[in-house]
Amino acid sequence: MNTLLLAQGLPIDETLSTYSDLAFRTSFGIYVLALIASLIYYAGFRVAKVSDRELVGAGGPGLTGSGLTESTSLTDTGDENRASAGSMRWARIAHLFVIVGFVFQATALVLRGLATDRFPWGNMYEFILGTTLLAMGAGLILLRKPALQVVWPFMLVPVLVLLFFGGTHLYSDAAPVVPALRSYWLPIHVSIIALGSGILLIPGVVSIMYLLRVWQPQGQEKGWAAPLTRPLPAAETLDRLAYRTTVIGFPIFGVGILLGAVWAESAWGRFWGWDPKETASFISWVLYAGYLHARATSGWGPKKAAWINIAGFAVLVFNLFFINIVVSGLHSYAGLN
């Protein structure tokens, strides 16, 4: 029988909580395996010759076996089917590990919610678990093209860092949320913010890859960085992916901020009070708006715009950790003692 731990008068299913923690650790281990497999594929990447490229999508070196050559509107530069002329086995293995890890991570979040009989957004551990889950889900959708399989090492590293930090330094036992969070606005506001933040993880990473590719143009790689940059897609492909993914994530993130203001009015009697988290969220939103404007303005160019996008992502991560953990404010619900 399930052991019930009474906390603050509300039942906590300790068995489900234990299974949730086990699923979390399992997903982390599988993501590590995915990172290893993706690094092996990345390190063994060999640029395809023209004859090889002609075979992509027709039984050649593309990821046709796993359905990864499906069309997508995010990249249409002619480089989206670029894949290694060598074996694609490790790319397929990495993709499989990512899917399995995603399933275990989703299981961990669902079991956490069932164990506490609430929506699992009550503390920083759960928020990081949910945000990275949505980021990985967005990656599975947006990084299907063969050329974009090389993005996974860059994607998995920050996700694993976030999960490690969340599971060690920010972990909180399953428990009811504080009274201020017992509102129907919790799943609405936090879910939308988490979705927007998760999606925006991709353009932040891709913009870094774009700057690396600009530094080492395709086909002109040289020096110590050549092995690092040679597998990267064309700069235009990375630029379009970063831009169009930001176009998706930016309005979602903005809606989350607006709904947070509505919740603040009902909870604290004001829509906006320049609380540290509100201020950092607004700065991040302005930076992303500036990136989209710069990216659409010919005078700026994609390189300068990429730096703004990275700055927006840096503020987003700063807001996630420093504001929630170090700075005291009305949003200090990190769940740490």
C-alpha positions in Angstrom: 0.0 0.0 0.0 1.1 3.6 -0.7 2.5 5.4 2.3 0.9 8.7 2.8 2.9 11.5 4.4 0.7 14.3 5.9 2.2 17.7 5.3 0.3 20.8 6.2 -2.8 18.7 6.5 -2.6 17.5 2.8 -1.8 14.0 1.8 1.5 13.3 0.0 1.9 10.0 -1.8 5.5 9.0 -0.8 5.5 6.0 -3.1 4.7 8.1 -6.2 7.2 10.7 -5.1 9.9 8.0 -4.9 9.0 6.7 -8.4 9.1 10.3 -9.7 12.7 10.8 -8.3 13.7 7.4 -9.9 12.2 8.5 -13.3 14.1 11.8 -13.0 17.4 10.0 -12.3 16.7 7.6 -15.1 16.0 10.4 -17.6 19.2 12.1 -16.6 21.3 9.0 -17.2 19.6 8.4 -20.6 20.3 12.0 -21.6 24.0 11.5 -20.7 24.0 8.5 -23.0 22.3 10.6 -25.7 25.0 13.3 -25.3 27.8 10.7 -25.6 26.2 9.2 -28.8 25.7 12.7 -30.3 29.3 13.6 -29.5 30.5 10.4 -31.2 28.4 11.3 -34.3 29.7 14.9 -34.2 33.3 13.9 -33.8 33.0 11.5 -36.7 31.2 13.9 -39.0 32.6 13.8 -42.5 31.4 16.4 -45.1 29.4 14.7 -47.8 30.5 15.1 -51.4 28.1 16.3 -54.1 27.3 12.8 -55.1 26.5 11.9 -51.5 24.3 15.0 -51.1 22.2 13.9 -54.1 21.5 10.7 -52.2 20.2 12.4 -49.1 16.4 11.8 -48.8 16.6 8.9 -51.3 18.1 6.2 -49.2 21.5 7.9 -48.9 23.2 9.4 -45.8 20.1 11.2 -44.6 18.2 10.0 -41.6 15.4 8.5 -43.7 15.2 5.4 -41.5 14.0 7.4 -38.5 11.8 9.8 -40.4 14.1 12.8 -39.8 14.1 14.1 -43.4 10.5 15.3 -43.1 10.0 18.8 -44.4 10.0 21.8 -42.1 9.4 25.4 -42.7 12.1 26.5 -40.3 15.0 25.9 -42.7 14.7 26.1 -46.4 18.3 27.1 -47.4 19.1 23.9 -49.3 21.5 22.9 -46.5 18.9 21.3 -44.2 19.5 17.8 -45.6 23.3 18.1 -45.2 24.5 15.1 -43.2 27.6 13.1 -42.6 28.9 11.1 -45.4 29.8 8.4 -42.9 27.6 6.2 -40.8 24.4 7.8 -39.4 24.1 5.1 -36.7 25.2 7.3 -33.8 22.8 10.1 -34.8 19.9 7.6 -34.8 21.1 6.2 -31.4 21.3 9.7 -29.9 17.8 10.5 -31.3 16.4 7.3 -29.7 18.0 8.1 -26.4 16.6 11.6 -26.5 13.1 10.2 -27.0 13.4 7.7 -24.2 14.8 10.2 -21.9 12.0 12.6 -22.7 9.4 9.9 -21.8 11.1 9.3 -18.5 11.3 13.0 -17.7 7.7 13.5 -18.5 6.9 10.5 -16.3 8.8 12.1 -13.5 6.9 15.4 -13.8 3.5 13.6 -14.0 4.2 11.4 -11.0 5.3 14.5 -9.0 2.0 16.1 -9.7 0.1 12.9 -8.8 2.1 12.5 -5.6 1.2 16.0 -4.4 -2.3 16.2 -5.9 -1.5 19.5 -7.6 0.0 20.9 -10.7 3.8 20.3 -10.5 5.0 23.9 -10.7 5.4 24.6 -7.0 9.1 25.1 -6.6 12.3 25.6 -8.6 13.1 21.9 -8.9 9.7 21.3 -10.6 10.0 24.4 -12.7 13.4 23.4 -14.1 12.1 19.9 -14.7 9.1 21.2 -16.6 11.0 23.8 -18.6 13.7 21.5 -19.7 11.1 18.9 -20.6 9.4 21.4 -22.9 12.7 22.4 -24.3 13.5 18.8 -25.2 10.1 18.4 -26.7 10.6 21.5 -28.9 14.0 20.1 -29.9 12.4 16.8 -31.0 10.0 18.7 -33.2 12.3 21.5 -34.6 15.6 19.6 -34.9 14.4 16.8 -37.2 16.4 17.6 -40.3 19.7 15.7 -40.8 21.8 18.9 -40.8 20.3 19.8 -37.4 21.3 16.6 -35.7 24.6 18.2 -34.9 22.7 20.7 -32.7 22.0 18.0 -30.0 25.4 18.2 -28.2 24.9 21.9 -27.8 21.4 21.4 -26.7 22.0 18.5 -24.3 24.8 20.2 -22.4 22.8 23.1 -21.0 19.8 20.8 -20.3 22.0 18.4 -18.4 23.5 21.3 -16.4 20.1 22.6 -15.5 18.8 19.2 -14.5 21.9 18.4 -12.5 21.7 21.7 -10.6 18.0 21.4 -10.2 18.2 17.8 -8.9 21.0 18.5 -6.5 21.0 22.1 -5.2 17.4 23.0 -5.9 15.7 19.7 -5.1 12.6 19.9 -2.8 10.7 17.0 -1.3 7.2 16.6 -2.6 4.9 18.8 -0.6 2.0 21.1 -0.9 2.7 24.6 -2.3 2.7 27.7 -0.2 -0.7 29.4 0.2 0.2 32.2 -2.3 0.5 29.6 -5.1 -2.8 27.8 -4.4 -4.5 29.4 -7.4 -5.9 28.3 -10.7 -3.4 30.9 -12.2 -0.5 28.6 -11.2 -0.9 26.1 -14.0 -1.9 28.8 -16.5 0.8 31.4 -15.9 3.7 29.1 -15.1 3.0 26.6 -17.9 3.0 29.4 -20.5 6.2 30.9 -19.1 7.9 27.5 -19.0 6.8 26.8 -22.6 8.1 30.1 -23.8 11.4 29.7 -21.9 11.8 26.1 -23.1 11.4 27.1 -26.7 13.7 30.1 -26.4 16.5 27.8 -25.2 16.9 26.6 -28.8 17.6 29.9 -30.5 19.9 30.9 -27.6 22.0 27.8 -28.3 21.7 28.1 -32.1 22.8 31.7 -32.1 26.0 30.6 -30.4 26.5 28.0 -33.1 25.7 30.6 -35.7 28.5 32.9 -34.4 30.9 29.9 -34.5 29.9 29.2 -38.1 30.4 32.9 -39.1 33.9 32.8 -37.4 34.7 29.6 -39.3 32.9 29.8 -42.7 31.6 26.6 -44.2 34.3 24.9 -46.3 36.9 27.3 -45.0 37.5 25.9 -41.5 41.0 26.1 -40.3 43.2 25.9 -37.2 42.3 24.3 -33.9 38.6 25.1 -34.2 38.2 23.3 -37.5 37.1 20.0 -36.0 34.6 21.8 -33.8 33.0 23.9 -36.5 33.2 21.6 -39.6 30.0 19.7 -38.8 27.9 22.9 -38.2 25.2 23.7 -40.8 25.5 26.7 -43.0 25.3 30.1 -41.3 22.1 30.9 -43.1 20.4 27.7 -41.9 21.4 28.4 -38.3 20.3 32.1 -38.6 16.9 31.1 -39.9 16.4 28.5 -37.3 17.2 30.9 -34.5 15.0 33.7 -35.9 12.0 31.6 -36.6 12.2 29.7 -33.3 12.3 33.0 -31.5 9.3 34.1 -33.5 7.5 31.1 -31.9 8.8 31.5 -28.4 8.7 35.2 -28.0 4.9 35.8 -28.1 4.3 32.8 -25.8 6.8 34.2 -23.3 5.1 37.6 -23.6 1.6 36.1 -23.0 3.0 34.4 -19.9 4.2 37.8 -18.6 0.8 39.4 -19.3 -1.0 36.6 -17.5 1.4 36.9 -14.6 0.4 40.6 -14.3 -3.3 39.6 -14.2 -2.5 37.1 -11.4 -0.5 39.7 -9.6 -3.5 42.1 -9.6 -5.8 39.5 -8.0 -3.1 38.3 -5.5 -1.3 41.5 -4.6 -3.7 44.2 -5.7 -1.5 45.6 -8.5 -0.6 44.5 -12.1 3.0 45.5 -11.9 5.3 46.5 -9.1 8.8 46.2 -10.5 9.5 43.1 -8.4 13.0 41.8 -9.2 11.6 38.9 -11.2 9.1 41.1 -13.0 11.9 43.5 -13.9 14.3 40.8 -15.2 11.4 39.2 -17.2 10.7 42.6 -18.8 14.4 43.1 -19.6 14.5 39.7 -21.3 11.3 40.4 -23.2 12.8 43.8 -24.4 16.0 42.1 -25.5 14.1 39.5 -27.5 11.9 42.2 -29.1 15.2 44.0 -29.9 16.6 40.9 -31.5 13.5 40.4 -33.7 13.6 44.1 -34.7 17.4 43.9 -35.4 17.0 40.7 -37.4 14.4 42.3 -39.6 16.4 45.5 -40.0 19.0 45.4 -42.8 21.2 47.9 -41.1 22.0 45.6 -38.2 22.6 42.3 -39.9 22.2 38.8 -38.5 25.6 38.7 -36.7 24.8 41.7 -34.5 21.3 40.4 -34.0 22.6 37.1 -32.8 24.5 38.8 -30.0 21.2 40.4 -28.8 19.5 37.0 -28.9 22.3 35.5 -26.7 22.0 38.5 -24.3 18.2 37.8 -24.0 18.9 34.2 -23.3 21.5 35.1 -20.7 19.1 37.3 -18.9 16.5 34.5 -19.1 18.8 32.1 -17.3 19.9 34.8 -14.9 16.2 35.4 -14.0 15.7 31.7 -13.5 18.5 31.2 -11.1 19.8 34.4 -9.5 16.5 36.2 -9.1 14.7 33.1 -7.7 17.4 32.0 -5.4 19.5 35.0 -4.3 17.3 38.1 -4.6 14.5 38.4 -2.2 11.1 39.3 -3.7 7.5 38.4 -4.0 8.5 35.6 -6.5 10.9 33.9 -4.1 9.3 30.5 -4.1 12.5 28.4 -4.8 11.5 25.8 -2.3 14.9 26.0 -0.5 15.4 26.0 3.2 
